[in-house]
């Protein structure tokens, strides 16, 4: 397991079971990682092109972004 610090200075613990990065390297947790604000899965910054220096304050993984787009489109068609 690895630890990181959130915006409030709180220590976050990254468990192997929380790593959802598409690379499949669940044992690689001692590098910069970012948490999806929707599913709270952890992703390696190097895999998604985000560094500690350019990390956004809010980030959503590709799977969640796609799900949100489908929900939005479904709502548009329902109306």
C-alpha positions in Angstrom: 0.0 0.0 0.0 1.1 3.6 -0.6 0.1 6.9 0.9 -0.5 10.3 -0.7 -1.6 13.7 0.7 -4.9 15.2 -0.4 -5.7 19.0 -0.8 -6.4 19.4 2.9 -3.1 17.8 3.9 -4.8 14.6 5.0 -2.9 11.4 4.4 -4.6 9.0 2.0 -3.8 5.3 1.9 -3.9 3.6 -1.5 -4.8 -0.1 -1.2 -4.0 -2.5 -4.1 -7.7 -3.3 -4.4 -8.4 0.4 -5.1 -6.0 0.6 -8.1 -8.2 0.6 -11.2 -5.5 1.8 -13.7 -5.9 0.3 -17.2 -2.3 -0.8 -17.2 -3.1 -3.6 -14.7 -0.1 -3.0 -12.5 -1.9 -3.1 -9.1 1.4 -3.6 -7.2 2.8 -0.3 -8.4 1.6 2.1 -5.7 4.8 3.9 -4.8 4.4 6.4 -7.6 2.2 9.5 -8.1 -1.4 8.4 -8.4 -4.7 10.2 -8.8 -8.1 9.3 -7.4 -11.2 9.4 -9.6 -13.7 11.8 -8.0 -16.6 9.5 -9.0 -15.6 5.9 -8.5 -12.6 6.6 -6.2 -10.4 4.2 -8.2 -6.7 5.1 -8.2 -4.7 5.6 -11.5 -1.0 6.0 -12.1 -0.3 9.6 -13.2 2.2 8.4 -15.8 -0.5 6.2 -17.4 -3.0 9.0 -17.8 -0.5 11.8 -18.5 -0.9 13.7 -15.2 1.9 14.8 -13.0 1.8 16.0 -9.4 2.6 19.5 -10.7 -0.3 19.6 -13.2 -2.9 17.6 -11.3 -6.3 19.1 -11.5 -8.4 19.7 -8.4 -11.1 17.4 -9.7 -10.6 14.5 -12.1 -12.9 11.8 -13.5 -11.5 8.6 -15.1 -12.5 7.6 -18.7 -15.0 4.9 -17.6 -16.8 7.4 -15.3 -16.7 10.1 -18.0 -18.3 7.7 -20.5 -20.9 6.6 -18.0 -21.8 10.3 -17.2 -22.1 11.0 -20.9 -24.4 8.1 -21.4 -26.6 9.2 -18.5 -26.7 12.7 -19.9 -27.6 11.5 -23.4 -30.3 9.2 -21.9 -31.8 12.1 -20.0 -31.8 14.2 -23.1 -33.7 11.5 -25.1 -36.2 11.0 -22.2 -37.2 14.6 -22.3 
